[in-house]
Amino acid sequence: MATELHVELVAADRSVWSGEATLVVARTTSGDIGVMPGHQPLLGVLESGPVMIRTSEGSTVVAAVHGGFISFADNKLSLLAEIAELADEIDVQRAERALESAKSESNAAAERRADVRLRAVAVR
């Protein structure tokens, strides 16, 4: 059985992360899912939430993902997101301001996006 899986995290506008991993955890419409090498093939819809990738080197990559699809077959995992950004790219103060603004405007979608960004930063 393989000890690694190849992961591609792609947003609509760019390739966000690509590499070898031992575990990926993502939120789907059916709940959180963990994918390891040798997992059964799957196709699912991604919910907004942090995605955690444990790399083959033992480090952890976290991304804020907003919608999309997850697909796994032949030890290759594809995360095709509408919007995705690595936790290291997120400006925490800006995300906090966006969350406060969204709350004051009662904008549920913007509030959810800002909350996901802050949770991704907290996980890393």
Secondary structure, DSSP 8 states (H G I E B T S, - for coil): --S-EEEEEEESSSEEEEEEEEEEEEEETTEEEEE-TT---EEEEE-SEEEEEEETTS-EEEEEEEEEEEEEETTEEEEEEEEEEEGGG--HHHHHHHHHHHHHTT-HHHHHHHHHHHHHHHH-
